[in-house]
Amino acid sequence: MNHRRRKIKRKIIYILAASLPISFLTGCSTDEKNRNYTTPHSLCGIKVNSDELTPFLPPGERIKIRKDIRSWIATCKVVVDDTLILTTTHEWLPKGRTTAYFASGQTLEDINFSAEGDRFRYSGNEGFGKTQKCVDEVRGQELYAALQASGSKHSDPDAMKHLIISYIREVEKSPDCTEILQ
């Protein structure tokens, strides 16, 4: 009887030991996919810190970036493997509006975090900001920008804060700041 128990224990140990590497390898291959595309360094002409953008981009084979300009609004859509992951929006609004006002027209979510006296508003996957230098005195307008990673599974308010602040600083250096969208 003791000999039989030892034999069964050995078989169980052997089966567990043999299946462990297989389950380990299977877990790695299904949980971690590769990002087979290059993370962009700009989004529709606006420089972006690729290290700050990368967490919001999923694994995939290919990335496409499309720009669309309509009236006073410019959007840039980032699509990974036919799934919309991130949208940027630049919009000219009448002077005196706030970032909260701009965000309320862009999202249905509660944007609970702010920085620099509410100049920036953000959540785990959305960021909104008001430029300081982009003003059209003739039309009495100021430029706002948004980053919305609604197709991303990544949610990190601190990462979004850094991304939207650095993005707005680059918008302020771009032609979008000086040219009114027609």
Residue, then its C-alpha position, 0 to 999 in steps of 0.5 A: m500500500n505504501h509502495r502504491r502511494r509513492k508510485i502515485k505521488r511520483k506520477i503526480i509530481y512527474i505530470l506537474a513537473a512536465s506540464l509546468p513549462i508548457s503552461f508557463l510558455t503558453g501563458c507568456s505567448t497568449d498574455e504578451k503580444n508584440r508591438n510590431y509597429t513603431t510608436p510614432h514620434s508625432l501625431c499629425g504634425i505635433k511632436v509627441n514623446s513616444d515613451e509617454l504615448t507607448p503605454f496607451l498603445p496596444p500590441g498589434e501589427r500596424i498603426k495608421i494615423r489619419k488627420d481630419i480638419r473641419s471648420w474650427i476643429a482638427t482631429c488626428k486618429v490613431v488606429v491599431d489593427d483597424t481599432l481606433i485607439l487614440t484621438t487628438t482634437h484641436e479646437w478654437l473656442p471663444k476667449g474666456r472659456t475654460t478647459a472644463y468647458f472644452a472637456s465637457g463638449q468632448t467627453l461624457e466621463d467625469i474628469n476628476f484630475s487637474a493641474e496648473g490651476d485647471r489649465f489641464r484636466y485629465s482622467g486615466n485615459e483622457g487629457f484636455g488642455k488650454t494653450q497659453k500662446c495660441v490666441d487669434e486676436v482678430r476672431g477672439q479665440e484660443l486654442y484647446a487640445a484633447l488626447q482621448a485614448s478611449g480605445s486603450k485598455h491602459s488607464d493611468p491618470d499620472a501618465m495622462k497628465h504628463l502626456i497632455i502637458s507635454y503635448i500642449r507644449e508641442v501644440e504651442k510650438s506648432p503651426d496649429c498655434t498660429e494658423i486658424l483652421q479654415 
